């Protein structure tokens, strides 16, 4: 089903923060980042001795999960790596547009939205959690264990947990799939924005605030309180680098982050990588490029999503 502008209006209304991002970012910050990229002038988020690593917390363990990767970047580049946790996806996009991050982990949709809003960033890889795995993960539709809901059609009229209006697997794909079932995610369900994937799973499992929900597969797998009723493959979340960094440093980051396994990180002396916790979320990085996210662009084009626009 091709979505009409009227159908998408409801979806876009929940994402006004992202849609208005360009207005929220200062003109000087955006122009400065673009000018630096165009002229080839090197620019850091803080200074030449520091790399700012930006993320949006998907769970309470986000910083712990990324620490070995940050330790690895620090060891290989000789720079201090500063953890920058944005409050939500829109804030991470704004930070990228303003040139306040040097390296970051985005969702696919957040990357597309950021570049549409003028962020000078390039995707270099995506994390996989098992040997031989392709980049990508599942957006899963979930219900409390024992629920009478057995498919997406059953979400109509229910209180539904989403993650964040700018979340790829927690909002964009779920909303698109609901609309394909002729369910408007704004008017035909009661949307609840949980903020994080693990919170969406928890609330759905409890069955009080949310009678159904969506989250990425890695968080769903941790719960025995929910059941999966549908799932969709989503392009893997990219690790990106700022285009305003010095060319030599960008090349180095692309080399060290483009294709590295957990065993290689441990062999290089990163002791923090040698843990069950990190192994559960990281096996290796696999190279990706801008074209890899054309699927998300196609959804944006077909739905005329306002928050996809620059």
N, C-alpha and C positions, 0 to 999 in steps of 0.2 A: 504493500500500500504506500503510495506516495503521499507524504504528509502535506496538508495545506498550511498556508500561512496562519489561518485561524486556529488550526490544531496546535501549531507550534507556539502560538502566543501564550498559552497557559504554561507550557514548559519553560519558555524564556522568562516568564515573570518570576519564577523562583530563583533565577540566576542574575538578577539585576546588578548585583555587586560586581560580577565578572563583566557583564555587558557594559557597565559604566567605568571599566577599569582605566581606559585611556584618560578619562576626565579626572580620575583620582590620582594618577601619576603626574608629577610635575612636568611641564613641558620642557624645562631646561634639562632635567635628568634624562628624559627620553631622547631629546635631540643630542645631548652629549654622548650618549651611548652609541647612537647611530653614526654620529660624525666620527667618533673614534674608530668604529669598525670600517667606515668607508675610506678614511684617510690612512688607515694602517697604523695609527698612533696607538701604542700600547697603553692599556689602562687596567688597573686592578680595582677590585671592590674596596679594598682597604689600603694595602701597600704592596710593594714588590716582594716582601718577605712572608706574605700571608695569602692563603687561599681560603675563601669562604665557601663552605659546602652547604648548599641549601636543600632542605627537605620539608615535606609536610608530614606531621606525625600520623601514621595510619594505626598505630597501637601504642600502648604504654612502653613497648620495648624498642621504639624506633631508633633512638640515639644509640642504644646498646648494639642494635643490629648493624648500624652503619659504622660503628667505631673502628672495626678492623680495616675497613676500606679506607677510612680517613687516615688511619695509622700507616697504611701502605702508601698512600699518596704522599704523606709527609716524609716517609723514609726515602722514597724514590726521587722526590723533587728537592728535598732539603728545606722545604718551607713549612711554616706552622699552618695547620689546617684548622680552621675555626668553624665549629658547628653552628649553623643558622637554621633555627626551627621556625617556620612561618606558622601563623595561627590557622590558616586555611589555604586552599589552592589559589584563591584570588590574591592573597598576600604574597605568595611565592611568585606568581606571575608579575605582580607589581614590582617585586624586588628584582626580577630578571630584566624587566623593561627599564628600570632605573639604574641598572648596572651594579647592583649591590651583592651579586653572587658571582663566583668564578667557576664553580662546578656545582652541579645539582642533580638530584633525582626527581624527575617529573613523572606524572602520569602522561599517557599518550595525548589525551585531550588537553591537558594543561600545557603541554609543549606546543601543540598546534595553536591554542589560544594565545599563548605568550608570543609566538612568532607573528601571528596576525596583528598583535598589538605593538609590534616593533621591537621585541626582544632580540638582541643579537647573540643567538646561541645556536650550537650545532650538536645534534645527537651523535654519540660515538658508539654506544653499546647498550645492551640490556642484560639484566641479571637473570640467570637460570638457576634452578635449585637442584637439578639432577643431571648426571652425565647423559649426553645425547639428546637432551631436551631442546626444543626450539624455543626462541624467545616468544613470550606471550603467556597469558594466564586466563582464567575464566572469571567472568562476572556471573555470580550464581544467585538465582532467585530462591529464597528460603522461607520456610514456615516453621512454626513450633512443632516439635515432634508430636505426632498424633493428631495434627490438624486435619480438618476436613478439606482443606485447600489442596488440590493435586496438580494444578497447572497455573499459568499466568492469567488465564481467564477468570480464575477464582479470586484474583486480587481486587476485582471491581468492588467498590464500596467499602474496602478495608482500610485500616490504618497501616500505612506502609512505610517502613524505614528505608531511607536513602542515606548516603554518606554525606555528600556535599554537592552543591549545584555545579561545581566544576570538576567533579570526579568522573573519570572515564568509566570505570567498572561499577561505581557506586551511584551514578546518575545518568550519564549520557546514554550508554548502551541499555540500561534498564528502561529508561523513558522511551527510547526508540522501540524497544521490544513491546512495551505496553501499548504504545500507539499502534503498533502492527496488529494488536488484539482489539483495536478500537476502544482502548481504555486511555482516556486523557489523564496523564500523571498529576495534573493539578486539580481537576474537577471531579474525576471519577474515582479517585482515592483520596484519603487524607494523608498528605505527605508529612513525614517526620524526618528532619535532618539530624542524624546522629553525630556527625562530625568526624567520626573515625570508623573504620571497617569493623574493628572488634566490638565497638559499642553498638553498631547496627546489629551484629550477630547476637550480642547479649540481650538487647531489647527485644529482638524478634523471638529469641528463645524463651524469654519470660512471658511473651504473649499478652502483655498488658498495654504498654504504650504502642506497640506495633504487633499487628496480627500477621504480618508478612514483611519481607524485607529483601535487601540486596547487599552483597558484599563480595570482595574478592575471595577466591578459593582458599588461599593460604590461611585466612582467618576463619573461614567456615569450617575448615578441617580440624580446628582446635576445639570445636564445640560438639557435645553429644546431645544438645538441647534442640537442635534444628534439623530439618530435612530439606534436601535440595529438590526443587520441582522443575527447574529449568536452568540452563546455563548457556553462555555465549563466549566464544573465544575473543579476547581483546589483545591488540598489539602490545607487546611487552613495554613496560615503563622504561623510558630512556634515561641514561646518564648523559648529561649535556655539559659542554664547556662553553665559556664565554668567547665570542669572536673577537673581543677587544684585548684578550691576553696576547703577550708577545708570541710571534709565530713559532719560535723554538719551543716555548713552553706548551703551546697548544699541540704541537707535534708530539712532544714527550707524553702529555696526558693521554692523547689518542693512542699512543703505543702501549702505555702501561695499563690503561683501563679498557682498551678495545677488546682484548682477548686474554684474560688471565684466570687461572683456576685457583681454588682455595689452597691446593697443595703447593702451587708456585708461591703464593703469598706466605705460607708458613715456612717454606724453604728459604725465602728471602729474609726471614727473621721476624715476621709479624706474629708474635706469640698470641695476641688477642684473637687471631683467626682460628686458632686450634681449640675450638670449643664446640660442644653439641649445639648450643644456641645458635652460633653463627652458621654451622653446617646445615641447620634446619632452614635457613633463609638464603644461603649462598652456596653455589657450587662453582660457578664461573660467570664471566661476562662473555657475551656473544656480540659481534659487531652488528650494528644497524645504521641506517642512514635516513635522510629526510623522507625519501620515497616510501619507506616502510610504513609511514603514518598516513599514506594516502587513503586508506580505508576510513580513517576518522574524518578526513577532509570530504570524502564522498558522502558520509552521513551528514556532515554539516551542510553540504550543498543541497542534498535531497530534502533535508528538513528545514532549510533556510534558518538555521539556529542563530539567533541574534548574538549569543555569547561567543560564537565562533568568529565573529567579525572583528576587524581591526578598528 
